Amino acid sequence: MEILYGLHPVLEALRAGKRNIREIYLAGKNPEQRFQAVLDLAAARGIPFRSAAPDFIQKKSGTDKHQGLAALVEPLPLSDELTIIEHYLANPGPSFILLIDSVQDPHNLGALIRTAVCLGASGVIIPKDRAANPSPTVSKASAGALEHVRLARATNLAACMGTLRKRSIWLIGADARADKALFQCDLTGPLALVIGGEEKGLRPLVQKNCDLLVSIPQSGPINSLNASVAGAVVMYEAIRQRFQKLVAIF
């Protein structure tokens, strides 16, 4: 069991309906108006809630960033790689698949997932090892977007990339040292975007399995972007091109 904390994670968990939610904890005896949607959804699903002191919620969640709200939940149900791939191929359009290699900061993982969900990604695939887990901290950092995403954890990310390639899905990796600029690349075909970790970027074997490596053009005195920011730039450029292509077709 896990303790999900914060307004958006708990609210989005209720809306998504993926998790089994055992109990909800609210600070104080008179809940704030902003919690009303949580109370209504919990009541509709028969989920019990009880008033609790802020210190109790802090102890349960392990953080003071709980906003006076937490929930006792089962872990997020995960998808699998093939399900994500099949869903993507069955739903053509501006979507894409996001692969995240070795991002270890849960806040970066949450931010990447939030952008992916906002842009309608078909799914997100992360490694099982040497990477942040889909924890309550990730849900909080994603503003609850984690509760809606199709998420798979691959035992071997390079092998997963091979499966994507066999299904004619183009693998584009973001690498600050790549010669090809992002804005010169055609991102309108069947697409999986690959984003690397905070310090070393893409691992060598993951790089090797990309069809193309692209860099984000920069001209300022600092030549590196946060992993989640770089990922957002790449995802938005992909979705911009894909929507532009759809508009041209119709």
Backbone hydrogen bonds in HBPLUS format (Angstrom, degrees):
<---DONOR---> <-ACCEPTOR-->    atom                        ^
c    i                          cat <-CA-CA->   ^        H-A-AA   ^      H-
h    n   atom  resd res      DA  || num        DHA   H-A  angle D-A-AA Bond
n    s   type  num  typ     dist DA aas  dist angle  dist       angle   num
A0002-GLU N   A0073-VAL O   2.73 MM  71  5.31 166.4  1.75 162.0 165.9     1
A0073-VAL N   A0002-GLU O   2.87 MM  71  5.31 169.0  1.88 154.5 158.0     2
A0004-LEU N   A0071-ALA O   2.87 MM  67  5.14 152.4  1.95 158.6 157.9     3
A0071-ALA N   A0004-LEU O   2.75 MM  67  5.14 144.6  1.87 150.1 157.7     4
A0006-GLY N   A0069-LEU O   3.04 MM  63  5.47 167.7  2.05 149.0 147.6     5
A0010-VAL N   A0006-GLY O   3.28 MM   4  6.34 169.3  2.29 153.2 156.4     6
A0011-LEU N   A0007-LEU O   2.89 MM   4  5.95 167.1  1.91 158.8 163.2     7
A0012-GLU N   A0008-HIS O   2.83 MM   4  5.80 169.2  1.84 155.1 158.5     8
A0013-ALA N   A0009-PRO O   2.92 MM   4  5.97 144.6  2.05 139.3 149.2     9
A0014-LEU N   A0010-VAL O   3.06 MM   4  6.32 152.3  2.14 145.9 152.6    10
A0015-ARG N   A0011-LEU O   2.97 MM   4  6.28 155.1  2.03 146.3 153.8    11
A0016-ALA N   A0012-GLU O   2.78 MM   4  5.84 161.1  1.82 147.0 152.0    12
A0017-GLY N   A0013-ALA O   3.06 MM   4  6.02 153.2  2.13 138.4 145.4    13
A0074-GLU N   A0020-ASN O   3.01 MM  54  5.51 148.7  2.11 150.2 160.0    14
A0022-ARG N   A0072-LEU O   2.77 MM  50  5.47 149.9  1.86 158.4 168.2    15
A0072-LEU N   A0023-GLU O   2.77 MM  49  5.23 157.9  1.82 153.0 160.7    16
A0024-ILE N   A0048-PRO O   2.97 MM  24  6.38 149.0  2.07 142.6 152.4    17
A0050-ARG N   A0024-ILE O   2.93 MM  26  6.49 150.4  2.02 161.0 169.0    18
A0025-TYR N   A0070-ALA O   2.75 MM  45  5.16 169.0  1.76 145.4 149.4    19
A0070-ALA N   A0025-TYR O   3.04 MM  45  5.16 151.7  2.12 145.9 149.9    20
A0026-LEU N   A0050-ARG O   3.02 MM  24  6.17 165.6  2.04 152.0 154.6    21
A0052-ALA N   A0026-LEU O   2.67 MM  26  5.70 143.6  1.80 153.6 154.6    22
A0027-ALA N   A0068-GLY O   2.93 MM  41  4.77 159.1  1.98 141.6 138.7    23
A0028-GLY N   A0052-ALA O   3.20 MM  24  5.99 143.1  2.34 135.8 143.4    24
A0035-PHE N   A0032-GLU O   2.99 MM   3  5.64 159.8  2.03 117.7 124.1    25
A0036-GLN N   A0033-GLN O   3.00 MM   3  5.36 167.5  2.01 118.3 121.1    26
A0038-VAL N   A0035-PHE O   3.07 MM   3  5.31 120.3  2.44 102.5 117.2    27
A0039-LEU N   A0035-PHE O   3.03 MM   4  6.38 161.0  2.07 156.3 161.8    28
A0040-ASP N   A0036-GLN O   2.86 MM   4  6.09 159.9  1.90 154.6 159.9    29
A0041-LEU N   A0037-ALA O   3.03 MM   4  6.15 165.9  2.05 146.3 149.9    30
A0042-ALA N   A0038-VAL O   2.88 MM   4  5.99 160.2  1.92 151.1 157.4    31
A0043-ALA N   A0039-LEU O   2.92 MM   4  6.02 159.5  1.96 145.8 151.5    32
A0044-ALA N   A0040-ASP O   3.00 MM   4  6.21 155.4  2.06 145.3 151.9    33
A0045-ARG N   A0041-LEU O   3.12 MM   4  6.34 138.7  2.30 140.5 150.6    34
A0045-ARG N   A0042-ALA O   3.20 MM   3  5.22 129.2  2.47  94.9 107.9    35
A0047-ILE N   A0042-ALA O   2.83 MM   5  4.91 164.5  1.86 149.1 147.2    36
A0046-GLY N   A0043-ALA O   3.16 MM   3  4.97 156.7  2.22  98.2 105.3    37
A0056-PHE N   A0053-ALA O   2.90 MM   3  5.21 125.6  2.20 107.1 121.4    38
A0057-ILE N   A0053-ALA O   3.18 MM   4  6.63 156.9  2.23 155.2 161.5    39
A0058-GLN N   A0054-PRO O   2.85 MM   4  6.09 154.8  1.91 149.2 157.0    40
A0059-LYS N   A0055-ASP O   2.92 MM   4  6.08 154.9  1.98 143.1 149.6    41
A0060-LYS N   A0056-PHE O   2.93 MM   4  6.16 157.6  1.98 148.1 154.5    42
A0061-SER N   A0057-ILE O   2.87 MM   4  5.98 164.6  1.89 151.3 155.2    43
A0062-GLY N   A0058-GLN O   2.73 MM   4  5.47 139.9  1.89 140.7 151.0    44
A0069-LEU N   A0066-HIS O   3.10 MM   3  5.74 159.6  2.14 119.9 125.1    45
A0079-SER N   A0151-LEU O   2.74 MM  72  5.43 162.9  1.76 149.0 151.2    46
A0084-ILE N   A0080-ASP O   3.16 MM   4  6.48 160.6  2.20 157.2 162.3    47
A0085-ILE N   A0081-GLU O   2.97 MM   4  6.26 162.1  2.00 153.2 158.4    48
A0086-GLU N   A0082-LEU O   2.85 MM   4  6.02 167.0  1.87 152.7 156.1    49
A0087-HIS N   A0083-THR O   2.93 MM   4  6.04 157.0  1.98 145.6 152.3    50
A0088-TYR N   A0084-ILE O   2.96 MM   4  6.16 157.5  2.01 147.5 153.7    51
A0089-LEU N   A0085-ILE O   2.97 MM   4  6.25 164.0  2.00 154.3 157.9    52
A0090-ALA N   A0086-GLU O   2.96 MM   4  6.06 142.3  2.11 142.8 152.8    53
A0091-ASN N   A0088-TYR O   3.20 MM   3  5.28 152.4  2.28 101.4 109.7    54
A0122-SER N   A0096-PHE O   2.86 MM  26  5.84 152.1  1.94 152.2 161.1    55
A0097-ILE N   A0191-LEU O   3.14 MM  94  6.53 157.2  2.19 143.1 150.2    56
A0193-LEU N   A0097-ILE O   2.86 MM  96  6.32 152.8  1.94 168.0 169.4    57
A0098-LEU N   A0123-GLY O   3.05 MM  25  6.39 172.1  2.06 158.3 160.4    58
A0125-ILE N   A0098-LEU O   2.85 MM  27  6.32 156.1  1.90 158.0 165.7    59
A0099-LEU N   A0193-LEU O   2.73 MM  94  5.97 170.8  1.74 172.6 173.6    60
A0195-ILE N   A0099-LEU O   2.88 MM  96  6.28 163.2  1.91 161.1 163.8    61
A0100-ILE N   A0125-ILE O   2.97 MM  25  6.33 161.4  2.00 161.2 165.9    62
A0101-ASP N   A0195-ILE O   2.75 MM  94  6.01 168.2  1.76 169.5 172.7    63
A0132-ALA N   A0103-VAL O   2.90 MM  29  6.23 172.0  1.91 146.8 144.2    64
A0108-ASN N   A0105-ASP O   3.04 MM   3  5.35 123.1  2.37 106.2 119.8    65
A0109-LEU N   A0105-ASP O   3.03 MM   4  6.40 163.1  2.06 156.7 161.9    66
A0110-GLY N   A0106-PRO O   2.87 MM   4  5.95 158.0  1.91 139.8 146.2    67
A0111-ALA N   A0107-HIS O   2.99 MM   4  6.12 155.2  2.05 140.2 146.8    68
A0112-LEU N   A0108-ASN O   2.94 MM   4  6.16 160.1  1.98 152.3 157.2    69
A0113-ILE N   A0109-LEU O   2.97 MM   4  6.17 163.3  2.00 152.7 157.2    70
A0114-ARG N   A0110-GLY O   2.91 MM   4  6.07 153.7  1.98 145.2 152.9    71
A0115-THR N   A0111-ALA O   3.09 MM   4  6.36 160.8  2.13 148.1 151.8    72
A0116-ALA N   A0112-LEU O   2.95 MM   4  6.18 163.6  1.98 150.2 155.3    73
A0117-VAL N   A0113-ILE O   2.89 MM   4  6.05 162.7  1.92 153.8 157.6    74
A0118-CYS N   A0114-ARG O   2.97 MM   4  6.13 161.0  2.00 147.7 153.5    75
A0119-LEU N   A0115-THR O   3.00 MM   4  6.20 144.5  2.13 147.6 156.6    76
A0121-ALA N   A0116-ALA O   2.91 MM   5  5.21 173.8  1.91 154.0 152.0    77
A0120-GLY N   A0117-VAL O   3.09 MM   3  5.06 159.2  2.14 102.8 109.2    78
A0124-VAL N   A0150-ARG O   2.82 MM  26  6.20 159.2  1.86 166.7 173.9    79
A0152-ALA N   A0124-VAL O   2.95 MM  28  6.42 157.1  2.00 157.2 164.6    80
A0126-ILE N   A0152-ALA O   2.93 MM  26  6.35 162.1  1.96 158.1 161.5    81
A0154-ALA N   A0126-ILE O   2.68 MM  28  6.03 149.4  1.77 154.3 161.6    82
A0128-LYS N   A0154-ALA O   2.95 MM  26  5.59 141.8  2.09 145.4 138.4    83
A0135-SER N   A0133-ASN O   2.77 MM   2  5.44 131.8  2.00 111.4  95.8    84
A0138-VAL N   A0135-SER O   3.02 MM   3  5.16 121.7  2.37 100.3 114.5    85
A0139-SER N   A0135-SER O   3.05 MM   4  6.47 155.3  2.11 150.0 157.2    86
A0140-LYS N   A0136-PRO O   2.91 MM   4  6.18 155.7  1.97 148.1 154.2    87
A0141-ALA N   A0137-THR O   2.92 MM   4  6.14 160.5  1.95 146.3 151.8    88
A0142-SER N   A0138-VAL O   2.89 MM   4  6.04 135.4  2.09 142.9 154.9    89
A0144-GLY N   A0139-SER O   2.88 MM   5  5.06 165.0  1.91 163.6 159.5    90
A0143-ALA N   A0140-LYS O   3.08 MM   3  5.13 162.6  2.11 108.0 112.1    91
A0145-ALA N   A0142-SER O   3.09 MM   3  5.17 165.4  2.11 107.7 111.8    92
A0147-GLU N   A0144-GLY O   3.05 MM   3  5.65 146.5  2.17 114.3 122.4    93
A0148-HIS N   A0145-ALA O   2.95 MM   3  5.51 159.7  1.99 118.3 124.6    94
A0160-CYS N   A0156-ASN O   3.05 MM   4  6.37 152.6  2.13 148.4 156.8    95
A0161-MET N   A0157-LEU O   2.94 MM   4  6.23 148.5  2.04 145.0 153.5    96
A0162-GLY N   A0158-ALA O   3.06 MM   4  6.42 143.1  2.20 140.3 150.2    97
A0162-GLY N   A0159-ALA O   3.10 MM   3  4.96 119.4  2.48  90.3 105.5    98
A0163-THR N   A0159-ALA O   3.09 MM   4  6.49 146.7  2.20 144.3 152.7    99
A0163-THR N   A0160-CYS O   3.10 MM   3  5.08 118.8  2.50  93.3 108.0   100
A0164-LEU N   A0160-CYS O   3.03 MM   4  6.40 154.5  2.09 148.7 155.5   101
A0165-ARG N   A0161-MET O   2.95 MM   4  6.22 156.7  2.00 147.6 153.6   102
A0166-LYS N   A0162-GLY O   3.03 MM   4  6.27 153.9  2.10 145.3 151.9   103
A0167-ARG N   A0163-THR O   3.24 MM   4  6.52 132.0  2.48 137.6 149.4   104
A0167-ARG N   A0164-LEU O   3.07 MM   3  5.19 135.3  2.28  98.0 110.6   105
A0169-ILE N   A0164-LEU O   3.05 MM   5  5.34 158.1  2.10 144.8 145.3   106
A0168-SER N   A0165-ARG O   2.88 MM   3  5.00 151.8  1.96 114.0 115.0   107
A0170-TRP N   A0190-PRO O   2.80 MM  20  5.87 157.0  1.85 140.5 138.2   108
A0192-ALA N   A0170-TRP O   2.82 MM  22  6.02 151.5  1.90 168.8 162.8   109
A0211-ASP N   A0171-LEU O   2.86 MM  40  5.15 139.6  2.02 130.8 143.8   110
A0212-LEU N   A0171-LEU O   3.25 MM  41  6.66 146.1  2.37 161.4 164.0   111
A0172-ILE N   A0192-ALA O   2.98 MM  20  6.32 163.3  2.01 165.1 170.5   112
A0194-VAL N   A0172-ILE O   2.83 MM  22  5.96 155.3  1.89 154.6 152.6   113
A0173-GLY N   A0212-LEU O   2.85 MM  39  6.24 162.6  1.88 161.0 164.9   114
A0214-VAL N   A0173-GLY O   2.83 MM  41  6.22 158.3  1.88 166.0 173.4   115
A0174-ALA N   A0194-VAL O   2.98 MM  20  6.28 159.6  2.02 178.2 173.0   116
A0175-ASP N   A0214-VAL O   2.81 MM  39  5.76 168.6  1.82 152.1 155.9   117
A0178-ALA N   A0175-ASP O   3.00 MM   3  5.43 168.9  2.01 120.1 123.6   118
A0215-SER N   A0180-LYS O   2.86 MM  35  6.23 151.3  1.94 153.0 162.3   119
A0184-GLN N   A0181-ALA O   2.97 MM   3  5.40 160.6  2.01 116.0 122.4   120
A0182-LEU N   A0215-SER O   2.71 MM  33  5.45 153.0  1.78 168.7 160.6   121
A0185-CYS N   A0182-LEU O   3.13 MM   3  5.45 164.3  2.15 114.7 118.1   122
A0197-GLY N   A0201-GLY O   3.20 MM   4  4.51 149.1  2.30 106.1  97.7   123
A0206-VAL N   A0203-ARG O   2.99 MM   3  5.26 119.6  2.37 106.4 122.0   124
A0207-GLN N   A0203-ARG O   2.83 MM   4  6.12 161.6  1.87 161.9 168.3   125
A0208-LYS N   A0204-PRO O   2.91 MM   4  6.13 160.0  1.95 149.2 154.5   126
A0209-ASN N   A0205-LEU O   3.21 MM   4  6.37 136.7  2.40 133.7 143.5   127
A0209-ASN N   A0206-VAL O   3.14 MM   3  5.19 129.6  2.40  96.4 109.5   128
A0210-CYS N   A0207-GLN O   3.03 MM   3  5.37 164.1  2.05 112.5 117.5   129
A0229-VAL N   A0226-ASN O   3.06 MM   3  5.21 119.4  2.45 100.6 116.0   130
A0230-ALA N   A0226-ASN O   2.86 MM   4  6.09 170.2  1.87 167.7 170.0   131
A0231-GLY N   A0227-ALA O   2.95 MM   4  6.07 158.9  2.00 142.9 149.4   132
A0232-ALA N   A0228-SER O   3.00 MM   4  6.12 149.9  2.09 135.4 143.2   133
A0233-VAL N   A0229-VAL O   2.99 MM   4  6.31 157.6  2.04 153.6 158.9   134
A0234-VAL N   A0230-ALA O   3.08 MM   4  6.36 165.1  2.10 154.1 157.3   135
A0235-MET N   A0231-GLY O   2.90 MM   4  6.10 164.7  1.93 152.3 156.9   136
A0236-TYR N   A0232-ALA O   2.89 MM   4  6.01 162.8  1.92 151.3 155.9   137
A0237-GLU N   A0233-VAL O   3.02 MM   4  6.18 152.8  2.10 146.8 154.0   138
A0238-ALA N   A0234-VAL O   3.04 MM   4  6.25 157.7  2.09 147.8 154.0   139
A0239-ILE N   A0235-MET O   2.96 MM   4  6.23 163.4  1.99 151.4 155.6   140
A0240-ARG N   A0236-TYR O   2.87 MM   4  5.93 149.4  1.96 140.6 149.5   141
A0241-GLN N   A0237-GLU O   3.07 MM   4  6.26 167.8  2.09 150.3 152.3   142
A0242-ARG N   A0238-ALA O   3.00 MM   4  6.18 157.2  2.05 147.9 154.9   143
A0243-PHE N   A0239-ILE O   2.93 MM   4  6.01 160.7  1.97 147.4 151.6   144
A0244-GLN N   A0240-ARG O   3.00 MM   4  6.11 157.3  2.05 146.3 153.4   145
A0245-LYS N   A0241-GLN O   2.96 MM   4  6.19 149.4  2.05 143.6 151.2   146
A0246-LEU N   A0242-ARG O   3.07 MM   4  6.34 154.1  2.14 141.5 148.2   147
A0247-VAL N   A0243-PHE O   2.91 MM   4  6.17 160.1  1.95 154.4 159.2   148
A0248-ALA N   A0244-GLN O   3.04 MM   4  6.25 154.6  2.11 142.7 149.6   149
A0249-ILE N   A0245-LYS O   3.04 MM   4  6.30 144.1  2.18 143.1 152.5   150
A0250-PHE N   A0246-LEU O   3.12 MM   4  6.42 157.2  2.17 150.5 155.4   151
